[in-house]
């Protein structure tokens, strides 16, 4: 048997039988087991309110792992061995006295302690205080919390203050799962390891940038949560601003966590506010109506189960962001995200400026700008669109556009691409923070998002309707068309 190479640790997971833990975290831990990255001594204590014993919890977890792991990646022997690591405790997170058994469990182990709060952010402060009161943690404990933290800057500060009362900043691992995607990490290598791009990555050579994160599903029964958050809080603040920062940041001095995060914060500070006078030209909010998805009829947002018929919550946002610094002056970043769009898609398009003097067929001049397409899902990879001469004796110097393609699954001999949570859990176990979000990043992102939300509330405009299965409101097309440009799939 291949020796495990991981770092020995004890993982305590709050909310271990919730949707996030069963759908993402335990399947990711199982994959780390398959890769022999969990040290032999690593143990997991699952905490939840369900009144089952350890055997019952293991059976429930096994069922969900089988559901969320591909059949060809499922090894029942490995799964059985992984579940032997898991203990379960029925647990009231608010009961201070109930934390004593955690110390008893810890005494039987001894690895580095990781506490994962797979719970609503409103519980973070209470859990942190009870861990401290119960003597369950120390200065080496690593604490993992999920974003979004809070629903605005003020509530975010409250939660972060509660965590800071117990833990130092270097103990906190704030997860944004997009940062664990292989392609997102490759943005660092692409930009700073290749002089071809490093020297071109500025306003002299790039005309504009598109970031699209599209979902084909609706709210999937999460009405209560989503209607309070909306797409701006749920996706723009949480994920897309992180992508923007990685695309736009200046080169860090090294690959340390703080060097990278310092540069991301500079981008957030330089974002131009979307003020009242820019609301009509720089922002579009939408809400989906009934339509079709995958050829099947689907209800509108206001017809979903438990819907409040008067809701004005947005399910789609398109905006034009501008970064006021030397590198990006005059380069717009067009960002859009929405639910019930035609397909599930996450991609970044870097549009390079055309050559200053064009000498080919005037009818083909619209082809003359190169594009770098960075795909986050469904198939992670990169494609550089270039122009070459069309083949054939009768073609003359006619041009054709084609890709230089890198699809990760093909380029690396069909080796499976790790899920984002596998990467993030592995980095937590090693104590590396470079893929996690620092407190000031969270707060600068909220500060920018809060002013956008405040201005649209003052603007008092209802979200524009769009039919399910389309690319959002017509106004989002008009926003980019006014600048003489088009969304990539419309070209």
C-alpha positions as CSV (number, residue, x, y, z in Angstrom):
1,X,0.0,0.0,0.0
2,X,1.2,3.5,-0.8
3,X,2.1,5.5,2.3
4,X,-0.1,8.4,3.2
5,X,1.8,11.7,2.9
6,X,-0.6,14.1,4.5
7,X,-0.2,16.3,7.6
8,X,-1.6,14.7,10.7
9,X,-4.6,16.6,11.9
10,X,-7.9,16.4,13.9
11,X,-10.8,17.9,12.0
12,X,-13.9,19.0,13.9
13,X,-16.8,19.8,11.5
14,X,-19.8,21.8,12.8
15,X,-22.9,21.3,10.6
16,X,-21.5,18.0,9.4
17,X,-24.9,16.6,8.2
18,X,-25.9,19.8,6.4
19,X,-26.1,20.2,2.6
20,X,-22.6,21.8,2.2
21,X,-20.8,19.2,4.2
22,X,-22.6,16.2,2.6
23,X,-22.5,17.6,-1.0
24,X,-19.0,19.1,-1.1
25,X,-16.9,18.6,2.0
26,X,-17.1,14.9,2.7
27,X,-16.8,13.9,-1.0
28,X,-13.7,16.1,-1.1
29,X,-12.2,14.5,2.0
30,X,-13.0,11.1,0.4
31,X,-11.0,12.1,-2.7
32,X,-8.1,13.2,-0.5
33,X,-8.2,9.7,1.0
34,X,-8.1,8.2,-2.5
35,X,-5.1,10.3,-3.3
36,X,-3.4,9.2,0.0
37,X,-3.2,12.7,1.2
38,X,-4.8,12.1,4.6
39,X,-2.2,11.1,7.1
40,X,-2.9,7.8,8.8
41,X,-3.6,9.5,12.1
42,X,-6.0,12.1,10.8
43,X,-9.4,11.9,12.4
44,X,-12.8,13.6,11.8
45,X,-15.4,14.5,14.4
46,X,-18.7,15.3,12.8
47,X,-21.1,17.5,14.8
48,X,-24.8,18.1,14.0
49,X,-28.2,18.2,15.7
50,X,-29.5,14.9,14.2
51,X,-30.1,12.3,16.9
52,X,-28.2,9.4,15.3
53,X,-25.1,7.4,16.5
54,X,-21.8,7.2,14.8
55,X,-22.9,4.2,12.7
56,X,-26.0,6.1,11.6
57,X,-24.0,9.1,10.6
58,X,-21.5,7.1,8.7
59,X,-24.2,5.4,6.7
60,X,-25.8,8.8,5.9
61,X,-22.4,10.1,4.8
62,X,-21.6,7.0,2.7
63,X,-24.9,7.4,0.9
64,X,-24.2,11.0,0.0
65,X,-20.6,10.3,-1.0
66,X,-21.8,7.6,-3.4
67,X,-24.3,10.1,-4.8
68,X,-21.8,12.9,-5.4
69,X,-18.7,10.9,-6.5
70,X,-18.5,9.6,-10.0
71,X,-19.0,5.8,-10.2
72,X,-15.6,5.3,-11.8
73,X,-13.9,7.1,-8.9
74,X,-15.7,5.2,-6.1
75,X,-13.7,2.5,-4.3
76,X,-15.8,0.9,-1.6
77,X,-12.8,-0.4,0.2
78,X,-11.3,3.1,0.4
79,X,-14.7,4.6,1.3
80,X,-15.0,2.1,4.2
81,X,-11.5,3.0,5.4
82,X,-12.3,6.7,5.2
83,X,-15.5,6.4,7.2
84,X,-13.6,4.6,10.0
85,X,-11.9,8.0,10.6
86,X,-15.3,9.6,11.3
87,X,-16.8,9.9,14.7
88,X,-20.2,11.6,15.3
89,X,-21.6,13.6,18.2
90,X,-25.2,14.9,18.4
91,X,-24.5,18.4,19.4
92,X,-26.2,21.7,20.4
93,X,-23.8,24.4,19.3
94,X,-25.2,26.9,21.8
95,X,-24.7,24.7,24.9
96,X,-21.4,25.8,26.5
97,X,-21.3,22.6,28.7
98,X,-21.7,20.4,25.7
99,X,-18.2,21.3,24.4
100,X,-16.5,19.2,27.1
101,X,-16.7,16.0,25.0
102,X,-14.7,17.7,22.3
103,X,-11.7,17.9,24.6
104,X,-12.2,14.2,25.5
105,X,-12.1,13.3,21.8
106,X,-9.0,15.5,21.3
107,X,-7.1,13.7,24.0
108,X,-7.3,10.5,22.1
109,X,-5.6,12.1,19.1
110,X,-3.1,14.9,19.1
111,X,-2.7,16.2,15.5
112,X,-3.1,19.9,14.5
113,X,-6.7,21.0,15.2
114,X,-8.9,22.3,12.4
115,X,-12.3,23.6,13.1
116,X,-14.6,23.8,10.1
117,X,-17.8,25.9,10.6
118,X,-20.1,24.6,7.8
119,X,-22.9,26.6,9.4
120,X,-24.7,29.9,8.8
121,X,-22.3,32.8,9.4
122,X,-24.7,34.0,12.2
123,X,-23.4,31.1,14.3
124,X,-19.7,31.7,13.9
125,X,-19.3,34.1,16.8
126,X,-21.3,31.8,19.2
127,X,-19.3,28.7,18.2
128,X,-16.0,30.6,18.6
129,X,-16.9,31.9,22.1
130,X,-17.9,28.4,23.2
131,X,-14.8,26.9,21.8
132,X,-12.7,29.4,23.9
133,X,-14.8,29.0,27.0
134,X,-14.6,25.2,26.8
135,X,-10.8,25.3,26.3
136,X,-11.1,23.5,23.0
137,X,-8.7,25.7,21.0
138,X,-5.3,27.3,21.2
139,X,-3.1,29.6,19.1
140,X,-2.3,26.9,16.6
141,X,-6.0,26.0,15.9
142,X,-7.0,26.6,12.3
143,X,-10.6,27.9,11.8
144,X,-12.4,27.6,8.5
145,X,-15.5,29.8,7.7
146,X,-17.5,30.1,4.6
147,X,-18.3,33.3,2.6
148,X,-20.3,35.4,2.2
149,X,-19.6,36.7,5.7
150,X,-22.6,38.9,6.6
151,X,-25.1,40.6,4.3
152,X,-23.4,44.0,4.2
153,X,-20.3,45.8,5.6
154,X,-21.7,46.4,9.1
155,X,-22.9,42.8,9.6
156,X,-19.6,41.5,8.2
157,X,-17.6,43.6,10.7
158,X,-19.7,42.2,13.6
159,X,-19.0,38.6,12.6
160,X,-15.3,39.3,11.9
161,X,-15.0,41.1,15.3
162,X,-16.6,38.1,17.0
163,X,-14.1,35.7,15.4
164,X,-11.2,38.1,16.2
165,X,-12.1,38.0,19.9
166,X,-11.0,34.4,19.9
167,X,-8.7,33.8,16.9
168,X,-5.8,35.7,15.3
169,X,-6.1,36.6,11.7
170,X,-3.4,34.0,10.7
171,X,-5.6,31.3,12.2
172,X,-8.7,32.1,10.0
173,X,-9.3,30.5,6.6
174,X,-12.2,32.3,4.9
175,X,-13.2,30.1,2.0
176,X,-14.3,31.3,-1.4
177,X,-14.5,28.0,-3.3
178,X,-13.8,29.7,-6.7
179,X,-10.2,30.3,-5.5
180,X,-9.7,26.6,-5.3
181,X,-10.5,26.0,-9.0
182,X,-7.5,24.9,-11.0
183,X,-8.1,27.5,-13.7
184,X,-8.3,30.4,-11.2
185,X,-5.0,29.4,-9.7
186,X,-3.5,29.2,-13.2
187,X,-4.3,32.9,-13.6
188,X,-1.3,33.5,-11.3
189,X,1.0,31.3,-13.4
190,X,-0.4,32.5,-16.7
191,X,0.1,36.2,-15.9
192,X,3.4,36.2,-14.0
193,X,5.3,33.1,-15.4
194,X,4.8,34.0,-19.1
195,X,6.4,37.3,-20.2
196,X,4.2,37.0,-23.4
197,X,1.2,38.0,-21.2
198,X,2.9,39.8,-18.4
199,X,4.1,42.6,-20.8
200,X,0.7,42.8,-22.5
201,X,-1.5,42.9,-19.4
202,X,-2.4,46.6,-19.2
203,X,-4.4,49.4,-20.8
204,X,-2.0,49.7,-23.7
205,X,-2.8,46.3,-25.1
206,X,-6.2,45.2,-23.6
207,X,-9.4,46.9,-24.8
208,X,-11.9,45.3,-22.3
209,X,-12.5,42.2,-20.2
210,X,-15.6,40.1,-19.8
211,X,-16.4,37.9,-16.7
212,X,-19.5,35.7,-17.0
213,X,-20.7,33.3,-14.3
214,X,-24.0,31.8,-15.6
215,X,-26.3,29.2,-13.9
216,X,-29.0,27.3,-15.8
217,X,-30.8,26.4,-12.5
218,X,-33.2,28.6,-10.5
219,X,-33.1,29.0,-6.8
220,X,-33.4,25.3,-6.1
221,X,-35.7,25.6,-3.1
222,X,-33.5,28.2,-1.4
223,X,-36.1,31.0,-1.6
224,X,-35.8,32.1,2.1
225,X,-32.0,32.5,1.8
226,X,-31.8,33.8,-1.8
227,X,-34.5,36.4,-1.6
228,X,-32.7,38.1,1.3
229,X,-29.4,38.0,-0.5
230,X,-30.0,38.4,-4.2
231,X,-27.4,37.8,-7.0
232,X,-25.4,40.9,-6.0
233,X,-24.6,39.7,-2.5
234,X,-24.6,36.0,-3.4
235,X,-22.3,36.1,-6.4
236,X,-20.8,39.5,-7.2
237,X,-19.5,40.2,-3.7
238,X,-18.7,36.6,-3.0
239,X,-17.0,35.3,-6.2
240,X,-16.8,37.7,-9.1
241,X,-14.9,40.4,-7.3
242,X,-12.3,37.8,-6.4
243,X,-11.9,36.9,-10.1
244,X,-11.7,40.6,-11.0
245,X,-8.9,41.0,-8.4
246,X,-6.9,38.1,-9.8
247,X,-7.2,39.4,-13.3
248,X,-6.4,43.0,-12.5
249,X,-3.9,42.9,-9.6
250,X,-0.2,44.0,-10.0
251,X,2.5,41.4,-9.7
252,X,3.1,40.3,-6.1
253,X,6.6,40.4,-4.7
254,X,6.4,36.7,-4.0
255,X,3.8,33.9,-3.7
256,X,3.2,34.4,0.0
257,X,-0.4,34.8,1.2
258,X,-0.1,38.4,2.3
259,X,1.8,39.5,-0.9
260,X,-1.0,38.2,-3.1
261,X,-3.7,39.5,-0.9
262,X,-2.1,42.9,-0.6
263,X,-2.3,43.3,-4.4
264,X,-5.9,42.2,-4.5
265,X,-6.9,44.8,-1.9
266,X,-5.3,47.5,-4.0
267,X,-7.7,46.6,-6.8
268,X,-10.7,46.7,-4.6
269,X,-9.6,50.2,-3.3
270,X,-9.3,51.4,-6.9
271,X,-12.7,50.3,-8.1
272,X,-14.8,53.3,-9.2
273,X,-18.1,53.6,-7.3
274,X,-21.2,53.2,-9.4
275,X,-22.9,56.4,-8.3
276,X,-26.5,57.5,-9.0
277,X,-25.5,59.2,-12.3
278,X,-24.0,55.9,-13.6
279,X,-26.9,53.6,-12.7
280,X,-28.5,53.7,-16.1
281,X,-25.2,53.1,-18.0
282,X,-23.2,50.9,-15.7
283,X,-25.7,48.5,-14.0
284,X,-28.5,46.2,-15.0
285,X,-30.6,44.2,-12.6
286,X,-32.9,41.4,-13.8
287,X,-35.4,38.8,-12.5
288,X,-36.3,35.7,-14.5
289,X,-39.8,34.9,-15.6
290,X,-41.3,31.6,-16.9
291,X,-39.5,30.0,-19.8
292,X,-37.7,26.9,-20.8
293,X,-34.5,25.2,-19.5
294,X,-33.1,22.2,-21.2
295,X,-36.2,22.0,-23.3
296,X,-38.5,21.9,-20.3
297,X,-40.9,24.6,-19.0
298,X,-39.8,26.2,-15.8
299,X,-41.5,28.8,-13.5
300,X,-40.6,32.4,-13.1
301,X,-38.9,33.6,-9.9
302,X,-42.2,34.9,-8.5
303,X,-43.8,31.5,-9.2
304,X,-41.2,29.5,-7.3
305,X,-42.2,27.5,-4.2
306,X,-42.8,29.8,-1.1
307,X,-42.2,32.9,-3.3
308,X,-43.4,36.3,-2.1
309,X,-45.2,37.7,-5.2
310,X,-44.0,41.3,-4.6
311,X,-40.3,40.5,-4.4
312,X,-37.9,42.8,-6.3
313,X,-34.9,40.7,-5.5
314,X,-32.5,40.5,-8.5
315,X,-31.6,37.1,-10.0
316,X,-29.3,38.7,-12.7
317,X,-26.7,41.4,-12.5
318,X,-24.7,42.9,-15.3
319,X,-22.3,45.8,-14.5
320,X,-19.5,47.8,-16.0
321,X,-16.7,48.1,-13.5
322,X,-13.8,50.5,-13.9
323,X,-10.5,50.4,-12.1
324,X,-8.9,53.8,-11.5
325,X,-5.1,53.1,-11.6
326,X,-2.3,53.3,-14.1
327,X,-2.6,49.7,-15.4
328,X,-6.3,49.7,-16.2
329,X,-7.3,53.3,-16.9
330,X,-9.9,53.3,-19.7
331,X,-10.4,49.5,-19.7
332,X,-13.9,48.5,-18.8
333,X,-14.6,45.2,-17.0
334,X,-18.0,43.8,-18.0
335,X,-19.3,41.5,-15.4
336,X,-22.6,39.5,-15.4
337,X,-24.1,36.6,-13.5
338,X,-27.5,35.2,-13.3
339,X,-29.8,32.3,-12.8
340,X,-32.0,30.5,-15.4
341,X,-29.5,31.4,-18.2
342,X,-29.1,29.1,-21.2
343,X,-26.2,27.1,-19.7
344,X,-23.9,26.6,-16.8
345,X,-20.8,28.6,-17.7
346,X,-18.0,30.4,-16.0
347,X,-15.5,32.2,-18.2
348,X,-13.2,35.2,-18.5
349,X,-12.6,36.8,-21.9
350,X,-9.5,39.1,-22.3
351,X,-10.0,41.2,-25.4
352,X,-6.7,42.5,-26.8
353,X,-6.5,45.6,-28.9
354,X,-6.0,45.2,-32.7
355,X,-2.7,46.0,-34.4
356,X,-2.4,49.8,-35.0
357,X,-2.3,49.4,-38.8
358,X,-4.5,46.8,-40.6
359,X,-3.4,45.7,-44.0
360,X,-5.7,42.7,-44.8
361,X,-9.2,42.4,-46.3
362,X,-11.3,45.4,-44.9
363,X,-14.3,43.0,-44.7
364,X,-12.5,41.0,-42.1
365,X,-11.3,43.8,-39.9
366,X,-13.8,42.8,-37.2
367,X,-11.7,39.6,-36.7
368,X,-8.5,41.6,-36.0
369,X,-8.4,41.4,-32.2
370,X,-7.0,38.4,-30.3
371,X,-9.0,37.0,-27.4
372,X,-7.8,34.9,-24.4
373,X,-10.6,32.7,-23.2
374,X,-10.2,31.3,-19.7
375,X,-12.8,28.6,-18.8
376,X,-13.6,27.8,-15.2
377,X,-16.5,25.5,-16.0
378,X,-17.8,23.2,-17.3
379,X,-14.5,22.2,-18.9
380,X,-11.5,23.9,-17.3
381,X,-8.9,25.3,-19.7
382,X,-7.7,28.2,-21.8
383,X,-8.0,29.2,-25.4
384,X,-6.1,31.9,-27.3
385,X,-8.0,33.0,-30.4
386,X,-5.4,34.0,-33.1
387,X,-5.6,34.8,-36.8
388,X,-3.9,32.8,-39.5
389,X,-4.1,32.6,-43.3
390,X,-6.9,30.5,-44.7
391,X,-5.7,27.4,-46.5
392,X,-6.1,26.9,-50.3
393,X,-4.8,28.3,-53.6
394,X,-7.9,30.4,-54.1
395,X,-7.9,32.0,-50.7
396,X,-5.2,34.6,-51.2
397,X,-4.5,36.4,-47.9
398,X,-8.0,35.7,-46.5
399,X,-7.8,35.3,-42.7
400,X,-9.4,32.7,-40.4
401,X,-9.8,32.8,-36.7
402,X,-8.8,29.7,-34.7
403,X,-7.8,28.7,-31.2
404,X,-4.6,27.7,-29.5
405,X,-6.3,25.3,-27.1
406,X,-5.4,24.0,-23.7
407,X,-8.0,21.8,-22.1
408,X,-6.7,20.6,-18.8
409,X,-8.3,17.2,-18.8
410,X,-6.8,16.4,-22.2
411,X,-3.4,18.1,-21.7
412,X,-2.7,16.2,-18.6
413,X,-3.5,12.7,-19.9
414,X,-7.1,12.8,-18.8
415,X,-6.0,13.0,-15.2
416,X,-9.0,14.1,-13.1
417,X,-9.0,17.8,-12.1
418,X,-9.4,18.1,-8.3
419,X,-12.6,19.8,-7.1
420,X,-12.1,23.2,-5.6
421,X,-12.8,21.9,-2.1
422,X,-10.2,19.2,-2.3
423,X,-7.6,21.8,-3.0
424,X,-8.8,24.1,-0.3
425,X,-9.0,21.4,2.4
426,X,-5.5,20.2,1.5
427,X,-4.1,23.7,1.8
428,X,-5.8,24.1,5.2
429,X,-4.2,20.9,6.4
430,X,-0.8,22.2,5.3
431,X,-1.5,25.6,6.9
432,X,-1.2,27.6,3.6
433,X,-3.4,30.7,3.5
434,X,-2.7,32.0,0.0
435,X,-6.0,30.7,-1.4
436,X,-8.1,32.3,1.4
437,X,-9.6,35.7,1.9
438,X,-8.2,38.2,4.4
439,X,-10.5,40.3,6.5
440,X,-9.7,43.6,4.7
441,X,-10.5,42.0,1.4
442,X,-14.0,41.0,2.6
443,X,-14.6,44.5,4.0
444,X,-13.4,46.4,0.9
445,X,-15.6,44.2,-1.3
446,X,-18.6,44.8,0.9
447,X,-17.9,48.6,0.9
448,X,-18.1,48.7,-2.9
449,X,-21.1,46.4,-3.1
450,X,-23.0,48.3,-0.4
451,X,-22.8,51.6,-2.3
452,X,-24.1,49.9,-5.4
453,X,-27.1,48.4,-3.5
454,X,-27.7,51.7,-1.7
455,X,-27.8,53.6,-5.0
456,X,-30.1,51.2,-6.7
457,X,-32.5,51.3,-3.7
458,X,-32.5,55.1,-4.0
459,X,-33.0,54.8,-7.7
460,X,-36.2,52.8,-7.0
461,X,-36.2,50.9,-10.3
462,X,-37.6,47.4,-10.4
463,X,-35.4,44.6,-11.9
464,X,-36.0,44.1,-15.6
465,X,-37.7,40.9,-16.6
466,X,-36.0,38.2,-18.7
467,X,-37.4,34.9,-19.9
468,X,-35.8,31.7,-18.4
469,X,-33.4,30.2,-20.9
470,X,-32.2,33.6,-22.3
471,X,-29.0,35.6,-21.5
472,X,-30.7,38.1,-19.3
473,X,-32.5,41.4,-19.9
474,X,-32.1,43.2,-23.2
475,X,-30.7,46.1,-21.3
476,X,-27.6,44.1,-20.5
477,X,-26.9,43.8,-24.2
478,X,-27.6,47.5,-24.6
479,X,-25.1,48.3,-21.9
480,X,-22.2,46.8,-23.7
481,X,-23.5,47.7,-27.2
482,X,-23.3,51.4,-26.3
483,X,-19.6,51.0,-26.1
484,X,-19.5,49.4,-29.5
485,X,-18.9,45.9,-28.1
486,X,-20.8,42.6,-27.7
487,X,-20.9,39.8,-25.2
488,X,-18.8,36.9,-26.4
489,X,-21.5,34.4,-27.3
490,X,-23.4,37.1,-29.2
491,X,-20.6,37.6,-31.7
